[in-house]
Amino acid sequence: MTFHCIDISDALPIIENNATIVDIRDLTSFHNSHMANAVRLTNDNVQDFIDGTAKDQPVIVCCYHGNSSKGAAEYLASQGFKEVYSLNGGFSQWSAMFPEQCETGS
């Protein structure tokens, strides 16, 4: 399996199709602001995520700028997820374009 890089505008219809949004940034950054309904994924909880998430649901991986998310997306695809995306521009671009679709806290 492989993953696809998508632009911010291409993410919206995928999110509307019940995609799971995964954020791999550090805890402080995630707590300060993240994409609405995002799940923070770390080395400590990745196996629980893999075990507890339907492999046929779309997954969008978000990082700071769209670089680190590629490796995480590749890993999730290798674990059997059928539809995995890395978000080009990352959270920094998402929050600039869609500030109303961001939330704070954990």
DSSP file (Angstrom, degrees, kcal/mol; ACC not computed):
  #  RESIDUE AA STRUCTURE BP1 BP2  ACC     N-H-->O    O-->H-N    N-H-->O    O-->H-N    TCO  KAPPA ALPHA  PHI   PSI    X-CA   Y-CA   Z-CA
    1    1 A M              0   0    0      0, 0.0     2,-0.3     0, 0.0    81,-0.1   0.000 360.0 360.0 360.0 156.0    0.0    0.0    0.0
    2    2 A T        -     0   0    0     80,-0.2    82,-0.5    75,-0.1     2,-0.3  -0.803 360.0-127.5-133.9 175.6    1.0    3.6   -0.5
    3    3 A F  E     -a   84   0A   0     -2,-0.3     2,-0.4    80,-0.1    82,-0.2  -0.777  15.4-134.1-121.9 168.9   -0.1    7.0    0.5
    4    4 A H  E     -a   85   0A   0     80,-2.1    82,-2.5    -2,-0.3     2,-0.5  -0.966  11.1-131.9-125.8 141.6   -1.0   10.2   -1.4
    5    5 A C  E     -a   86   0A   0     -2,-0.4     2,-0.3    80,-0.2    82,-0.2  -0.792  32.1-173.2 -87.3 131.8    0.0   13.8   -0.8
    6    6 A I  E     -a   87   0A   0     80,-2.6    82,-3.1    -2,-0.5     2,-0.1  -0.932  21.6-119.1-127.9 151.7   -3.0   16.1   -1.0
    7    7 A D    >>  -     0   0    0     -2,-0.3     4,-0.9    80,-0.2     3,-0.6  -0.426  36.1-103.8 -81.0 161.9   -3.4   19.8   -0.9
    8    8 A I  H >> S+     0   0    0     80,-0.3     3,-1.2     1,-0.3     4,-0.8   0.904 121.3  52.0 -52.9 -47.4   -5.4   21.6    1.8
    9    9 A S  H 34 S+     0   0    0      1,-0.3     3,-0.4     2,-0.2    -1,-0.3   0.818 106.3  54.7 -64.1 -30.2   -8.4   22.1   -0.5
   10   10 A D  H <> S+     0   0    0     -3,-0.6     4,-0.7     1,-0.2    -1,-0.3   0.671  97.8  66.2 -76.0 -16.0   -8.4   18.5   -1.5
   11   11 A A  H <X S+     0   0    0     -3,-1.2     4,-2.8    -4,-0.9     5,-0.2   0.818  84.4  72.4 -74.8 -30.8   -8.7   17.4    2.1
   12   12 A L  H  X S+     0   0    0     -4,-0.8     4,-2.4    -3,-0.4     5,-0.2   0.915  98.2  43.9 -57.1 -50.6  -12.1   18.9    2.7
   13   13 A P  H  > S+     0   0    0      0, 0.0     4,-0.6     0, 0.0    -1,-0.2   0.845 114.6  51.6 -65.2 -28.8  -14.2   16.3    0.7
   14   14 A I  H ><>S+     0   0    0     -4,-0.7     5,-0.9     2,-0.2     3,-0.6   0.906 109.6  49.0 -70.8 -41.1  -12.1   13.5    2.3
   15   15 A I  H >X5S+     0   0    0     -4,-2.8     3,-1.1     1,-0.2     4,-0.6   0.902 108.2  54.1 -62.9 -40.7  -12.8   14.9    5.8
   16   16 A E  H 3<5S+     0   0    0     -4,-2.4    -1,-0.2     1,-0.3    -2,-0.2   0.704  98.0  66.6 -66.5 -18.0  -16.5   15.1    4.9
   17   17 A N  T <<5S-     0   0    0     -4,-0.6    -1,-0.3    -3,-0.6    -2,-0.1  -0.077 129.6 -92.7 -93.0  32.4  -16.3   11.4    4.0
   18   18 A N  T <45 +     0   0    0     -3,-1.1    -3,-0.2     1,-0.2    -2,-0.2   0.818  65.4 174.4  63.9  35.9  -15.6   10.5    7.6
   19   19 A A     << -     0   0    0     -5,-0.9     2,-0.5    -4,-0.6    40,-0.2  -0.407  31.7-125.5 -68.7 148.8  -11.8   10.6    7.4
   20   20 A T  E     -b   59   0A   0     38,-2.9    40,-2.8    -2,-0.1     2,-0.5  -0.864  22.2-146.3 -91.3 127.6   -9.8   10.2   10.6
   21   21 A I  E     -b   60   0A   0     -2,-0.5    18,-2.9    16,-0.4     2,-0.5  -0.861  13.2-166.0 -99.4 125.5   -7.4   13.1   11.1
   22   22 A V  E     -bc  61  39A   0     38,-3.3    40,-3.2    -2,-0.5     2,-0.5  -0.945   3.5-163.0-114.6 128.6   -4.2   12.2   12.7
   23   23 A D  E     -bc  62  40A   0     16,-2.9    18,-2.6    -2,-0.5    40,-0.2  -0.952   9.0-177.2-113.3 123.3   -1.8   15.0   14.1
   24   24 A I        +     0   0    0     38,-2.5    39,-0.1    -2,-0.5    -1,-0.1   0.270  44.4 116.9-104.9  11.3    1.8   13.9   14.8
   25   25 A R  S    S-     0   0    0     37,-0.3    -2,-0.1     1,-0.1    16,-0.1  -0.199  75.8 -78.2 -73.0 170.9    3.0   17.3   16.2
   26   26 A D     >  -     0   0    0      1,-0.1     4,-2.6     4,-0.1     5,-0.2  -0.201  44.3-104.9 -68.5 162.6    4.2   17.7   19.8
   27   27 A L  H  > S+     0   0    0      1,-0.2     4,-3.0     2,-0.2     5,-0.2   0.877 117.1  51.2 -58.7 -44.5    1.8   17.9   22.7
   28   28 A T  H  > S+     0   0    0      2,-0.2     4,-2.3     1,-0.2    -1,-0.2   0.932 112.5  45.7 -62.1 -46.2    2.1   21.7   23.3
   29   29 A S  H  > S+     0   0    0      2,-0.2     4,-1.9     1,-0.2    -1,-0.2   0.927 114.8  47.9 -62.0 -44.5    1.5   22.5   19.6
   30   30 A F  H  < S+     0   0    0     -4,-2.6    -2,-0.2     1,-0.2    -1,-0.2   0.924 112.0  49.6 -61.9 -44.8   -1.4   20.1   19.5
   31   31 A H  H  < S+     0   0    0     -4,-3.0    74,-2.9     1,-0.2    -1,-0.2   0.871 108.4  53.8 -62.9 -38.0   -2.9   21.6   22.7
   32   32 A N  H  < S-     0   0    0     -4,-2.3     2,-0.3     1,-0.3    -1,-0.2   0.900 131.7 -29.6 -65.8 -40.5   -2.5   25.1   21.4
   33   33 A S     <  +     0   0    0     -4,-1.9     2,-0.3    -5,-0.2    -1,-0.3  -0.869  64.3 165.1-175.6 143.7   -4.5   24.4   18.2
   34   34 A H  E     -E  103   0B   0     69,-2.3    69,-2.7    -2,-0.3     3,-0.1  -0.963  48.7 -69.6-154.4 167.3   -5.2   21.5   15.9
   35   35 A M  E >   -E  102   0B   0     -2,-0.3     3,-2.0    67,-0.2    67,-0.3  -0.353  69.8 -87.7 -59.6 141.2   -7.6   20.5   13.1
   36   36 A A  T 3  S+     0   0    0     65,-2.4    -1,-0.1     1,-0.3   -15,-0.1  -0.260 111.1   6.5 -54.9 133.7  -11.1   19.9   14.4
   37   37 A N  T 3  S+     0   0    0      1,-0.2   -16,-0.4    -3,-0.1    -1,-0.3   0.592  92.3 155.6  69.1  14.3  -11.6   16.3   15.6
   38   38 A A    <   -     0   0    0     -3,-2.0     2,-0.5   -18,-0.1   -16,-0.2  -0.386  36.8-139.9 -71.4 150.4   -7.9   15.4   15.1
   39   39 A V  E     -c   22   0A   0    -18,-2.9   -16,-2.9    -2,-0.1     2,-0.5  -0.942  16.4-128.8-108.1 129.2   -6.4   12.6   17.1
   40   40 A R  E     -c   23   0A   0     -2,-0.5     2,-0.5   -18,-0.2   -16,-0.2  -0.691  25.4-159.2 -81.0 124.9   -2.8   13.1   18.4
   41   41 A L        +     0   0    0    -18,-2.6     2,-0.3    -2,-0.5   -19,-0.0  -0.909  17.9 164.8-110.8 128.5   -0.7   10.2   17.3
   42   42 A T    >>  -     0   0    0     -2,-0.5     4,-1.2     1,-0.0     3,-0.5  -0.791  54.0 -98.2-130.0 172.9    2.6    9.4   19.2
   43   43 A N  T 34 S+     0   0    0     -2,-0.3     4,-0.4     1,-0.2    -1,-0.0   0.800 122.6  57.8 -60.7 -27.3    4.9    6.4   19.4
   44   44 A D  T 34 S+     0   0    0      1,-0.2    -1,-0.2     2,-0.1     4,-0.2   0.791 118.0  26.6 -76.5 -28.2    3.1    5.5   22.6
   45   45 A N  T <> S+     0   0    0     -3,-0.5     4,-2.2     2,-0.1    -2,-0.2   0.382  90.2  98.5-116.9   4.9   -0.4    5.3   21.1
   46   46 A V  H  X S+     0   0    0     -4,-1.2     4,-2.6     1,-0.2     5,-0.2   0.887  84.6  51.0 -63.7 -38.2    0.2    4.3   17.5
   47   47 A Q  H  > S+     0   0    0     -4,-0.4     4,-2.7     2,-0.2    -1,-0.2   0.910 109.8  49.9 -67.1 -39.5   -0.3    0.6   18.0
   48   48 A D  H  > S+     0   0    0      2,-0.2     4,-2.1     1,-0.2    -1,-0.2   0.901 111.4  50.3 -61.6 -40.2   -3.7    1.3   19.8
   49   49 A F  H  X S+     0   0    0     -4,-2.2     4,-0.9     2,-0.2    -2,-0.2   0.940 111.6  46.9 -61.9 -47.6   -4.6    3.5   16.9
   50   50 A I  H >< S+     0   0    0     -4,-2.6     3,-0.5     1,-0.2    -2,-0.2   0.917 116.4  44.7 -61.0 -44.3   -3.7    0.8   14.4
   51   51 A D  H 3< S+     0   0    0     -4,-2.7    -1,-0.2     1,-0.2    -2,-0.2   0.813 119.4  41.1 -70.1 -30.4   -5.6   -1.9   16.3
   52   52 A G  H 3< S+     0   0    0     -4,-2.1     2,-0.4    -5,-0.2    -1,-0.2   0.362  97.7  82.6-104.6   5.7   -8.7    0.3   17.0
   53   53 A T  S << S-     0   0    0     -4,-0.9     2,-0.2    -3,-0.5    -4,-0.0  -0.925  82.2-111.0-117.5 135.3   -9.2    2.1   13.7
   54   54 A A    >   -     0   0    0     -2,-0.4     3,-1.2     1,-0.2    -2,-0.1  -0.409  20.7-144.5 -62.9 129.4  -11.1    0.6   10.6
   55   55 A K  T 3  S+     0   0    0      1,-0.2    27,-2.6    -2,-0.2    28,-0.5   0.663  95.8  58.2 -72.5 -16.4   -8.5    0.1    7.9
   56   56 A D  T 3  S+     0   0    0     25,-0.2    -1,-0.2    26,-0.1    -2,-0.1   0.449  84.9  95.8 -95.4   0.4  -11.0    1.1    5.2
   57   57 A Q  S <  S-     0   0    0     -3,-1.2    26,-0.4     1,-0.1    25,-0.1  -0.699  86.1-105.3 -85.4 141.2  -11.7    4.5    6.6
   58   58 A P        -     0   0    0      0, 0.0   -38,-2.9     0, 0.0     2,-0.4  -0.375  34.1-159.0 -63.5 144.2   -9.7    7.4    5.0
   59   59 A V  E     -bd  20  84A   0     24,-2.5    26,-2.7   -40,-0.2     2,-0.5  -0.996   5.6-163.6-127.2 128.6   -6.8    8.7    7.2
   60   60 A I  E     -bd  21  85A   0    -40,-2.8   -38,-3.3    -2,-0.4     2,-0.5  -0.961  10.1-152.6-112.2 124.3   -5.3   12.2    6.8
   61   61 A V  E     -bd  22  86A   0     24,-3.2    26,-2.4    -2,-0.5     2,-0.4  -0.850  13.3-171.2-101.2 129.0   -1.9   12.7    8.5
   62   62 A C  E     +b   23   0A   0    -40,-3.2   -38,-2.5    -2,-0.5   -37,-0.3  -0.947  13.0 159.2-122.0 137.3   -1.0   16.3    9.6
   63   63 A C        -     0   0    0     -2,-0.4    28,-3.1    24,-0.3    29,-0.2  -0.465  58.1 -70.7-130.0-152.9    2.3   17.6   10.9
   64   64 A Y  S    S-     0   0    0     26,-0.2    28,-2.3    -2,-0.2    29,-0.3   0.969 119.1  -5.7 -71.7 -54.3    3.7   21.2   11.0
   65   65 A H  S    S-     0   0    0     25,-0.2    24,-1.1    26,-0.2    25,-0.3   0.386 104.9 -89.8-128.1   0.1    4.4   21.8    7.3
   66   66 A G  S    S+     0   0    0     23,-0.3     4,-0.1    22,-0.2    24,-0.1   0.603 101.5  94.4 100.1  13.4    3.7   18.6    5.5
   67   67 A N  S >> S+     0   0    0      2,-0.1     3,-1.3    22,-0.1     4,-0.6   0.871  83.5  41.5 -99.2 -56.8    7.1   16.9    5.6
   68   68 A S  H 3> S+     0   0    0      1,-0.3     4,-1.5     2,-0.2     3,-0.5   0.788 104.5  69.1 -63.4 -27.5    7.1   14.6    8.7
   69   69 A S  H 3> S+     0   0    0      1,-0.2     4,-2.8     2,-0.2    -1,-0.3   0.773  87.6  66.6 -64.5 -24.6    3.6   13.5    7.9
   70   70 A K  H <> S+     0   0    0     -3,-1.3     4,-2.4     2,-0.2    -1,-0.2   0.926 102.1  45.5 -63.5 -44.4    4.8   11.6    4.8
   71   71 A G  H  X S+     0   0    0     -4,-0.6     4,-2.1    -3,-0.5    -1,-0.2   0.903 114.8  47.6 -65.4 -41.0    6.8    9.1    6.9
   72   72 A A  H  X S+     0   0    0     -4,-1.5     4,-2.5     2,-0.2    -2,-0.2   0.898 112.3  49.8 -66.7 -40.2    3.9    8.6    9.2
   73   73 A A  H  X S+     0   0    0     -4,-2.8     4,-2.5     2,-0.2    -2,-0.2   0.911 109.9  51.0 -63.9 -42.1    1.5    8.2    6.3
   74   74 A E  H  X S+     0   0    0     -4,-2.4     4,-2.0    -5,-0.2    -1,-0.2   0.911 110.5  49.6 -61.4 -41.9    3.8    5.7    4.7
   75   75 A Y  H  X S+     0   0    0     -4,-2.1     4,-0.9     2,-0.2    -2,-0.2   0.933 110.7  48.5 -63.4 -46.6    3.9    3.7    7.9
   76   76 A L  H ><>S+     0   0    0     -4,-2.5     5,-1.7     1,-0.2     3,-0.7   0.897 110.4  51.9 -62.7 -39.5    0.1    3.7    8.4
   77   77 A A  H ><5S+     0   0    0     -4,-2.5     3,-1.5     1,-0.2    -1,-0.2   0.895 106.8  53.5 -61.9 -38.8   -0.3    2.5    4.8
   78   78 A S  H 3<5S+     0   0    0     -4,-2.0    -1,-0.2     1,-0.3    -2,-0.2   0.693 101.7  61.3 -69.4 -17.2    2.2   -0.3    5.4
   79   79 A Q  T <<5S-     0   0    0     -4,-0.9    -1,-0.3    -3,-0.7    -2,-0.2   0.323 130.1 -88.8 -92.4   7.3    0.0   -1.3    8.4
   80   80 A G  T < 5S+     0   0    0     -3,-1.5     2,-0.3     1,-0.3    -3,-0.2   0.414  76.3 145.0 106.4  -1.9   -3.0   -2.0    6.2
   81   81 A F      < -     0   0    0     -5,-1.7    -1,-0.3     1,-0.1     3,-0.2  -0.570  34.8-157.7 -70.5 131.1   -4.8    1.3    6.0
   82   82 A K  S    S+     0   0    0    -27,-2.6     2,-0.4    -2,-0.3   -80,-0.2   0.744  77.2  36.9 -86.1 -25.1   -6.2    1.5    2.4
   83   83 A E  S    S+     0   0    0    -28,-0.5   -24,-2.5   -26,-0.4     2,-0.4  -0.820  71.9 161.7-135.0  92.5   -6.6    5.2    2.0
   84   84 A V  E     -ad   3  59A   0    -82,-0.5   -80,-2.1    -2,-0.4     2,-0.4  -0.935  12.8-172.3-120.8 135.6   -3.9    7.3    3.6
   85   85 A Y  E     -ad   4  60A   0    -26,-2.7   -24,-3.2    -2,-0.4     2,-0.5  -0.957  17.3-147.7-128.1 143.5   -3.1   10.9    2.9
   86   86 A S  E     -ad   5  61A   0    -82,-2.5   -80,-2.6    -2,-0.4     2,-0.8  -0.946  28.6-126.3-105.6 130.6   -0.3   13.3    3.9
   87   87 A L  E >   -a    6   0A   0    -26,-2.4     3,-1.6    -2,-0.5   -24,-0.3  -0.672  18.1-138.8 -85.7 107.9   -1.4   16.9    4.1
   88   88 A N  T 3  S+     0   0    0    -82,-3.1   -80,-0.3    -2,-0.8   -22,-0.2  -0.401  90.6  19.9 -60.6 136.2    0.7   19.2    2.0
   89   89 A G  T 3> S-     0   0    0    -24,-1.1     4,-1.7   -82,-0.1   -23,-0.3   0.173 102.0-143.8  87.1 -19.0    1.4   22.5    3.9
   90   90 A G  H <>  -     0   0    0     -3,-1.6     4,-2.2   -25,-0.3     3,-0.4   0.020  49.2 -35.2  58.6-163.0    0.6   20.8    7.2
   91   91 A F  H  > S+     0   0    0    -28,-3.1     4,-3.1     1,-0.2     5,-0.3   0.831 132.7  63.9 -64.7 -32.5   -1.2   22.5   10.1
   92   92 A S  H  > S+     0   0    0    -28,-2.3     4,-1.1    -3,-0.3    -1,-0.2   0.917 110.7  37.3 -61.0 -41.6    0.5   25.8    9.5
   93   93 A Q  H  X S+     0   0    0     -4,-1.7     4,-2.1    -3,-0.4     5,-0.2   0.892 116.0  53.4 -75.7 -39.6   -1.2   26.1    6.1
   94   94 A W  H  X S+     0   0    0     -4,-2.2     4,-3.4     1,-0.2    -2,-0.2   0.943 109.4  48.0 -58.7 -48.3   -4.5   24.5    7.3
   95   95 A S  H  < S+     0   0    0     -4,-3.1    -1,-0.2     1,-0.2    -2,-0.2   0.810 111.3  51.4 -66.7 -28.9   -4.8   27.0   10.2
   96   96 A A  H  < S+     0   0    0     -4,-1.1    -1,-0.2    -5,-0.3    -2,-0.2   0.873 119.4  35.3 -72.3 -36.9   -4.1   29.9    7.8
   97   97 A M  H  < S+     0   0    0     -4,-2.1    -2,-0.2     1,-0.2    -3,-0.2   0.844 133.1  23.8 -85.3 -35.2   -6.8   28.8    5.4
   98   98 A F    ><  +     0   0    0     -4,-3.4     3,-1.9    -5,-0.2    -1,-0.2  -0.472  62.3 154.9-132.1  61.7   -9.4   27.4    7.8
   99   99 A P  G >  S+     0   0    0      0, 0.0     3,-1.1     0, 0.0    -1,-0.1   0.809  76.8  61.6 -60.8 -27.1   -9.0   29.0   11.2
  100  100 A E  G 3  S+     0   0    0      1,-0.3    -5,-0.1    -3,-0.1    -2,-0.1   0.657  98.1  58.6 -72.8 -13.8  -12.7   28.3   11.9
  101  101 A Q  G <  S+     0   0    0     -3,-1.9   -65,-2.4    -7,-0.2     2,-0.3  -0.068  91.5  90.4-105.9  32.5  -11.9   24.6   11.5
  102  102 A C  E <   -E   35   0B   0     -3,-1.1     2,-0.3   -67,-0.3   -67,-0.2  -0.897  53.2-171.2-122.5 154.7   -9.3   24.5   14.3
  103  103 A E  E     -E   34   0B   0    -69,-2.7   -69,-2.3    -2,-0.3     2,-0.2  -0.944  13.2-133.3-141.9 163.7   -9.8   23.8   18.0
  104  104 A T        +     0   0    0     -2,-0.3   -72,-0.2   -71,-0.2   -73,-0.1  -0.647  60.1  42.7-112.8 170.6   -7.7   24.0   21.2
  105  105 A G              0   0    0    -74,-2.9    -2,-0.1    -2,-0.2   -72,-0.1  -0.358 360.0 360.0  89.4-171.1   -7.2   21.6   24.0
  106  106 A S              0   0    0     -2,-0.1   -66,-0.2   -74,-0.0    -1,-0.2   0.410 360.0 360.0-113.8 360.0   -6.7   17.8   24.0
